Amino acid sequence: MSLNKEVLDIRNRQRIKPSRTNEPAAVWAGKDLLGTEQVDTITIIFKTSGCWWGKAGGCTMCGYVYDSAHTAPSDDDLLAQLTRAMRKASDFDKFMVKIFTSGSFLDTNEIPLEVRHRILGELDADERVVKVLAETRPEFVTEESVKDCVSTLKNTAFEVAMGLETSSDVIRKRSINKGFTFKNFIDAATAARANGATVKSYLMLKPLFLSEKEALEDIIQTVRDAVQYSDTFSINLCNVQRGTYVEYLWERKQYRPPWLWSIVDILQRTKKDFPDMIITSDPVGAGSKRGPRNCRECSHDVADAIRLFSLTQDLSCLEHLSCDCKNLWEQVLELDDHTFGSPIMD
């Protein structure tokens, strides 16, 4: 049985509960970097008809497919979602808007072209919005689609965000089931940057079937491979989302999320190699059984240091971290290869 068939079988056993289609799947306020400046952000997860790749099977770690609407939202529903989400920014003087759909904002089957124009037009008309980031799969990033967004956002910067995950086509296919190649990403990033957009590359630390050391070194190599096509890196630490193939193996004790010490090492090494590159990470679920973690004593402190580094790009945030469990992590790096990716300890 193929990996995609395994993922699809799990997806088909899940139920998507009906929910209001005029409300976003999620929206929250936060902070991010705009160049070297910290700015407020609004992150909007639009509730759409869903990711086409997720419907076909999808990625082994992604549970966001279940955020899609039970019935496809109307154009008015999607615009109402924007209106509701923007209430989060009522007190902001200046902010960035990050748009996600649990699929692809540039896929006109999810966000019709006219709706895209109206969403971007409304954001451009708001003088407080300094930048719009939109996540999409690379197959929808063309010269035409990027030009269309940039021309609609006349006075507002535009950034294309893509889940590259890894520069290794083997890992992307056999561990993640992502459905595109590194060359597809390169072509998309080249088209985006040639037509007035910047590029944010999302990477995935420790997908299935990799040892801790293999996963760590894969991210280091991916940054080196993708740096010339990226303006920002965001390194996501794999967590165990419900209804995923990752959860299926985790429940059988065949997968452990990454150690936080691994991302600390990655951030230190990549930032030293590329000091002018913005490299960030938000360790979602840090310290929980389903999330990236060290030991109980240090997980939250280390996660806080990672978040602080991400906002400041100051390596001193990571320099004085210590805990007895770091020695155990180092032993895991030495021995984990011998277990073919299955965890040595929980």
C-alpha positions as CSV (number, residue, x, y, z in Angstrom):
1,M,0.0,0.0,0.0
2,S,1.4,3.5,-0.9
3,L,2.0,6.1,1.7
4,N,-0.6,8.3,0.1
5,K,-3.2,5.5,0.3
6,E,-2.4,5.1,4.0
7,V,-2.8,8.8,4.7
8,L,-6.1,8.9,2.7
9,D,-7.5,5.9,4.5
10,I,-6.9,7.7,7.8
11,R,-8.5,11.0,6.4
12,N,-11.6,9.1,5.2
13,R,-12.2,7.8,8.7
14,Q,-12.4,11.3,10.2
15,R,-15.5,13.4,10.5
16,I,-15.6,17.1,9.8
17,K,-18.2,18.6,12.0
18,P,-20.5,21.2,10.4
19,S,-19.7,24.7,11.4
20,R,-20.6,28.3,10.4
21,T,-19.1,29.1,7.0
22,N,-19.1,32.9,7.7
23,E,-16.6,32.6,10.5
24,P,-12.8,31.9,10.0
25,A,-11.4,28.6,11.2
26,A,-9.2,30.6,13.6
27,V,-7.7,34.0,14.1
28,W,-5.2,35.3,16.5
29,A,-2.9,38.3,17.2
30,G,0.8,38.0,17.6
31,K,4.2,39.5,16.8
32,D,6.6,39.0,13.9
33,L,9.6,40.6,12.2
34,L,9.3,43.1,9.4
35,G,12.9,43.4,8.4
36,T,14.5,44.0,11.8
37,E,11.4,45.6,13.3
38,Q,8.9,43.8,15.5
39,V,5.4,44.4,14.4
40,D,1.9,43.2,15.5
41,T,0.3,40.5,13.3
42,I,-3.1,39.1,12.7
43,T,-3.1,35.5,11.5
44,I,-6.3,34.4,9.7
45,I,-7.2,30.8,8.9
46,F,-9.9,31.1,6.3
47,K,-12.4,28.3,6.3
48,T,-12.5,27.2,2.7
49,S,-13.6,24.2,0.7
50,G,-10.2,22.7,1.6
51,C,-6.8,21.8,0.3
52,W,-6.9,19.9,-3.0
53,W,-3.9,17.8,-2.0
54,G,-5.3,17.0,1.4
55,K,-8.5,15.7,-0.3
56,A,-6.3,13.4,-2.4
57,G,-4.5,12.1,0.6
58,G,-2.1,14.8,1.7
59,C,0.8,15.3,4.0
60,T,1.5,12.8,6.8
61,M,1.7,15.4,9.6
62,C,-1.1,17.8,8.6
63,G,-4.4,17.8,10.5
64,Y,-5.3,21.3,9.2
65,V,-7.4,19.6,6.4
66,Y,-10.1,19.2,9.1
67,D,-10.4,23.0,9.4
68,S,-12.1,23.1,6.0
69,A,-15.8,23.8,5.7
70,H,-18.3,20.9,5.7
71,T,-20.0,22.7,2.8
72,A,-18.2,25.2,0.5
73,P,-18.5,28.8,1.8
74,S,-20.0,31.4,-0.6
75,D,-18.1,34.4,-1.7
76,D,-20.0,36.5,0.9
77,D,-19.1,34.0,3.6
78,L,-15.4,34.4,2.8
79,L,-15.6,38.2,2.9
80,A,-17.5,37.9,6.2
81,Q,-14.7,35.8,7.6
82,L,-12.3,38.7,6.8
83,T,-14.5,41.2,8.5
84,R,-14.8,39.1,11.6
85,A,-11.0,38.4,11.7
86,M,-10.0,42.1,11.3
87,R,-11.8,42.9,14.6
88,K,-8.7,41.5,16.3
89,A,-6.7,44.4,14.9
90,S,-9.0,47.1,16.2
91,D,-6.4,48.4,18.6
92,F,-3.4,48.2,16.3
93,D,-1.7,51.2,14.6
94,K,0.5,49.1,12.3
95,F,0.4,45.4,11.6
96,M,1.0,42.6,9.2
97,V,-1.8,40.2,8.0
98,K,-0.9,36.5,7.6
99,I,-3.4,34.6,5.5
100,F,-3.8,30.8,5.6
101,T,-6.5,28.6,4.3
102,S,-5.2,25.2,5.4
103,G,-4.6,24.9,1.7
104,S,-3.6,27.5,-0.9
105,F,-4.7,31.1,-1.0
106,L,-3.8,31.3,-4.6
107,D,-5.9,28.3,-5.6
108,T,-9.0,29.8,-7.2
109,N,-11.0,26.7,-6.3
110,E,-10.5,27.7,-2.6
111,I,-10.5,31.5,-2.9
112,P,-12.2,32.6,-6.2
113,L,-10.3,35.3,-8.1
114,E,-12.9,38.0,-7.4
115,V,-12.9,37.2,-3.7
116,R,-9.1,37.3,-3.7
117,H,-9.2,40.8,-5.3
118,R,-11.7,42.0,-2.7
119,I,-9.8,40.6,0.2
120,L,-6.5,42.1,-0.9
121,G,-8.2,45.3,-1.9
122,E,-9.7,45.7,1.5
123,L,-6.3,45.1,3.2
124,D,-4.6,47.5,0.9
125,A,-7.1,50.2,1.7
126,D,-6.4,49.8,5.4
127,E,-3.4,52.2,5.8
128,R,-2.4,50.3,9.0
129,V,-1.6,47.1,7.1
130,V,2.1,47.2,6.1
131,K,2.4,43.7,4.7
132,V,0.3,40.7,3.6
133,L,1.6,37.2,3.7
134,A,-0.3,34.4,2.0
135,E,0.4,30.7,2.2
136,T,0.1,28.5,-0.9
137,R,1.4,25.4,-2.6
138,P,4.0,26.1,-5.3
139,E,1.8,24.9,-8.2
140,F,-0.3,28.1,-7.8
141,V,2.6,30.5,-7.8
142,T,3.0,31.8,-11.3
143,E,4.1,35.1,-12.8
144,E,0.4,35.8,-13.5
145,S,-0.8,35.0,-10.0
146,V,1.9,37.0,-8.3
147,K,1.6,40.0,-10.6
148,D,-2.2,40.0,-9.9
149,C,-1.6,40.1,-6.1
150,V,1.1,42.7,-6.2
151,S,-1.0,44.9,-8.5
152,T,-4.0,44.6,-6.2
153,L,-1.8,45.4,-3.2
154,K,-0.7,48.7,-4.6
155,N,0.7,50.2,-1.4
156,T,1.3,47.1,0.6
157,A,4.2,44.6,0.6
158,F,3.3,41.0,-0.5
159,E,5.0,37.8,0.7
160,V,4.4,34.3,-0.7
161,A,4.8,31.6,1.9
162,M,5.3,28.0,0.9
163,G,5.7,24.8,2.9
164,L,8.9,23.5,1.3
165,E,9.6,21.4,4.4
166,T,12.9,19.9,3.0
167,S,15.1,20.3,0.0
168,S,15.3,16.5,-0.2
169,D,12.9,15.1,-2.8
170,V,13.3,11.7,-1.2
171,I,12.3,12.8,2.3
172,R,9.5,15.1,1.0
173,K,8.0,12.1,-0.9
174,R,8.6,9.2,1.4
175,S,8.3,10.9,4.8
176,I,5.9,13.8,4.2
177,N,4.0,12.9,1.0
178,K,4.0,16.5,-0.1
179,G,3.3,16.0,-3.7
180,F,5.8,18.4,-5.3
181,T,9.6,18.6,-5.9
182,F,12.3,21.0,-4.9
183,K,12.4,22.2,-8.5
184,N,8.7,23.1,-8.3
185,F,9.6,25.2,-5.2
186,I,12.5,26.9,-7.0
187,D,10.4,27.7,-10.0
188,A,7.6,29.2,-7.8
189,A,10.1,31.2,-5.6
190,T,11.8,32.5,-8.7
191,A,8.5,33.6,-10.2
192,A,7.4,35.3,-6.9
193,R,10.6,37.3,-6.4
194,A,10.8,38.3,-10.1
195,N,7.4,39.8,-9.9
196,G,7.6,41.9,-6.7
197,A,7.0,39.5,-3.9
198,T,9.2,38.1,-1.2
199,V,9.3,34.4,-0.2
200,K,9.0,32.8,3.2
201,S,10.0,29.1,3.3
202,Y,8.5,26.9,5.9
203,L,10.6,23.9,6.8
204,M,9.7,20.8,8.8
205,L,11.9,19.4,11.5
206,K,11.7,15.6,12.0
207,P,9.1,14.2,9.7
208,L,8.4,10.5,9.9
209,F,11.1,7.8,9.4
210,L,14.1,10.0,10.3
211,S,16.3,9.7,13.3
212,E,16.9,12.9,15.4
213,K,20.3,13.4,13.8
214,E,19.1,12.8,10.3
215,A,16.3,15.3,10.8
216,L,18.6,17.9,12.3
217,E,21.1,17.7,9.5
218,D,18.4,17.7,6.9
219,I,17.2,21.1,8.1
220,I,20.8,22.5,8.1
221,Q,21.2,21.2,4.5
222,T,17.8,22.6,3.4
223,V,18.7,26.1,4.6
224,R,21.9,25.9,2.6
225,D,20.0,24.7,-0.5
226,A,17.1,27.1,-0.3
227,V,18.8,30.2,1.0
228,Q,19.2,31.8,-2.4
229,Y,15.4,31.4,-3.1
230,S,14.2,32.6,0.3
231,D,13.9,35.9,2.2
232,T,12.8,34.3,5.4
233,F,12.9,30.8,6.9
234,S,10.4,29.5,9.5
235,I,11.2,26.1,10.9
236,N,8.2,24.2,12.1
237,L,8.8,21.4,14.7
238,C,6.6,18.5,13.9
239,N,3.8,17.9,16.4
240,V,1.2,15.1,16.6
241,Q,-2.0,16.4,15.1
242,R,-5.2,14.4,15.3
243,G,-6.3,12.3,12.3
244,T,-2.8,12.1,10.8
245,Y,-0.4,9.3,9.8
246,V,2.0,10.8,12.3
247,E,-0.6,10.3,15.1
248,Y,-1.1,6.7,13.8
249,L,2.6,5.8,14.3
250,W,2.9,7.9,17.5
251,E,0.1,6.0,19.1
252,R,2.1,2.8,18.4
253,K,5.2,4.3,19.9
254,Q,7.0,4.5,16.5
255,Y,7.4,8.3,16.5
256,R,8.6,10.9,18.9
257,P,8.4,14.7,18.1
258,P,11.8,16.4,17.9
259,W,13.9,17.6,20.9
260,L,14.0,21.3,21.5
261,W,17.8,21.0,21.7
262,S,17.8,20.1,18.1
263,I,16.1,23.3,17.0
264,V,18.4,25.3,19.3
265,D,21.4,23.7,17.5
266,I,19.9,24.4,14.1
267,L,19.2,28.0,14.8
268,Q,22.7,28.6,16.2
269,R,24.4,26.9,13.2
270,T,22.3,28.4,10.4
271,K,22.2,31.9,11.9
272,K,26.0,31.9,12.1
273,D,26.3,30.6,8.5
274,F,23.7,33.2,7.2
275,P,23.7,36.1,9.7
276,D,21.6,38.4,7.4
277,M,18.9,35.8,6.9
278,I,15.7,35.9,9.1
279,I,15.4,32.4,10.6
280,T,12.6,31.8,13.0
281,S,10.8,29.0,14.8
282,D,7.7,28.8,17.0
283,P,7.7,25.5,18.9
284,V,3.9,24.9,19.0
285,G,2.9,22.5,21.8
286,A,6.4,22.6,23.4
287,G,6.6,20.4,26.5
288,S,3.5,18.4,25.8
289,K,3.5,14.7,24.8
290,R,2.3,15.5,21.3
291,G,4.7,18.4,20.9
292,P,8.5,19.0,20.7
293,R,10.1,18.7,24.0
294,N,13.1,18.1,26.2
295,C,12.5,17.2,29.9
296,R,9.8,18.6,32.1
297,E,12.2,20.9,33.9
298,C,13.5,22.8,30.9
299,S,11.1,22.5,28.0
300,H,9.1,25.7,28.6
301,D,12.2,27.8,29.3
302,V,14.0,26.5,26.2
303,A,10.8,27.1,24.1
304,D,10.6,30.7,25.4
305,A,14.2,31.3,24.4
306,I,13.5,30.0,20.9
307,R,10.6,32.4,20.6
308,L,12.7,35.3,21.9
309,F,15.5,34.5,19.4
310,S,12.9,34.4,16.6
311,L,11.8,38.0,17.4
312,T,15.2,39.4,18.0
313,Q,17.6,37.2,15.8
314,D,20.0,37.6,18.7
315,L,22.0,34.4,19.3
316,S,22.7,35.4,22.9
317,C,19.1,34.3,23.6
318,L,20.3,30.7,23.1
319,E,23.8,30.8,24.6
320,H,23.2,30.1,28.2
321,L,20.6,27.4,28.0
322,S,21.5,24.3,30.0
323,C,19.9,21.2,31.5
324,D,21.0,17.7,32.5
325,C,18.8,16.3,29.7
326,K,21.1,17.9,27.1
327,N,23.5,15.0,27.6
328,L,20.7,12.6,26.9
329,W,19.8,14.4,23.7
330,E,23.5,14.1,22.6
331,Q,23.3,10.3,23.3
332,V,20.1,10.1,21.2
333,L,21.9,11.8,18.3
334,E,24.6,9.1,18.5
335,L,22.3,6.1,18.9
336,D,19.0,7.0,17.2
337,D,20.2,6.0,13.7
338,H,20.3,2.4,14.9
339,T,16.5,2.3,15.6
340,F,15.5,3.4,12.1
341,G,13.7,6.5,13.4
342,S,11.7,4.7,16.1
343,P,12.2,6.6,19.4
344,I,14.8,5.3,21.9
345,M,12.7,6.8,24.7
346,D,9.5,8.7,24.9
